[in-house]
Amino acid sequence: MLIDMENPRFSIIVPLYNKAPYVHKALDSIISQTYQDWECIVINDGSSDNSLEVVKNFVDEFKIYDLRFKIVDQSNAGVAAARNNGVIASHGEYLCFLDADDWWEPTFLEEMEKLIVEYPNAGIYATNYIYYKPGKTHVALKLQRGYMNYPEAYLQSTAMPVWTGATCMPRKVFDEIGGFPVDIKLGEDFLLWAKTALHYPVAFSEKPLAYYNNEVPASLRATRNLHAPEHHLLFHLEPLEEEIQQTSNIKHQTSVWKLLLDKLRISGLMDYWLSDEYHDVAVAELAKVDWSKQPKSAKAQYEKPIWFLKAKRRFMQIGSYCKQKLIKFKGNW
């Protein structure tokens, strides 16, 4: 296939921050694609390990692809800024986002092309994906192919129905929505997908063609610590709620979005509720929940004594740690 590098079909954006042990596998899954009309922009977001060297060595190793890769080196600015800068440096009509510790099946881009042809008016194209973790690897979603009702799918699933590593969107839609919000350090992707789903259909393929790698050490994950409220999705839902009210002219859909946002608050604010530093802001955010539409068990968990909840959380963390150690021990035996 003759590739026009000034106008590739897909631009693949890979934000890179201290993922030296993983990035080779991510890049290898890109060059292994059956659909070859792509470019790859790697944004090194101020890595302090040898991640950048690994990428450069990879490109040198596979010289046939060197014109497809562009490496951008920047000071650490966070994953949202890295992805946005990757888009600015790219040329493709459609944008895909693959984190440096995740990877794709060889037919991922081929399936995206099929979705685009089948559903040309969509603002998001997404495939099913595999949640990868020793002892817990499984297909994330049980959804059928076709247009997805985003908030309903999210409410009915225990996993994100649109996950960044299994997603593609038209450049014109990305620019219209405004890209990833750079001030948000956790949940920036949800805000982009939710805002897009308010204005455009979401097309979904049931094929699990991407791997969400949850084996990465906790020290390298964005979720390892509590983010200050100004940088966390859950404390920035009100503007989205206002946009939902202005955009949706169907009362049922507005109610479904409200249920989803309240579910996210309830499920995500417990750590803040238990925190001495952020307890009060969590109380204020939980006050926005319409508890009458939630199961009694949802509210009951926040009515238990804090000392009890802290002890339970600690016990579960120790249990999870021991289980993972046991799995690794058996694997090495």
Buried (B, 14 or more C-beta within 10 A) or exposed (E): EEBEEEEBBBBBBBBBBBBBBBBBBBBBBBBEBEBBBBBBBBBBBBBEEEBBEBBBEBBEEBEEBEEBBBBBEEEEBBBBBBBBBBBEBBBBBBBBBBBBBBBBBBBBBBBBBBBBEEBEEBBBBBBBBBBBBEEEEEEBBEBEBBEBBBBBBBBEEEBBBBBBBBBBBBBEBBEBBEBBBBEBBBBBBBBBBBBBBBEBBBBBBEBBBBBBBBEBEEEBEEEEEBBEBEBBBBBBBEEBBEBBEEEBEEEEBBBBBBBBBBBBBBEBBBEBBBBEEBEEBBEEBBEEBEBEEBEEEBBEEBEEEEEEBEEEEEEEEEEEEEEBEEBEEEEEE
